[in-house]
Amino acid sequence: MERIQVAYINNLSERLGKSVKLGNLEIALFKLSNGEVRAIENSCPHKGGLLSQGIVSGEHVFCPLHDWKICTGDGEVQAPDEGCVRTYKVEIQDEKVYVCL
């Protein structure tokens, strides 16, 4: 597993997404209101909306295109819609945010 530094914890705003490109991957980072940082694929499974531009509520992000509700923890789209996005493990060490690929 590869661990890549993608941000500093102090540079992430609560409940706002940040897009990060890692080679061919585009990942959406979210700092939740409880301080936890989550990383998911930055493309909604419905029409490819950029999830990093979505509205964050609790541990969910709402796709900016069609309001699909996606859990940032497991990547699952909430019913009645169906689908999922890939999630990535996040580690924080010495104020640095790492994504594990």
Buried (B, 14 or more C-beta within 10 A) or exposed (E): EEEBEBBEBEEBEEBBBBEBEBEEBBBBBBBBEEEEBBBBBBBBBBEEBBBBBBBBEEBBBBBBBEEBBBBBEEBBBEEEBEEBBEBBEBEBEEEEBBBEB
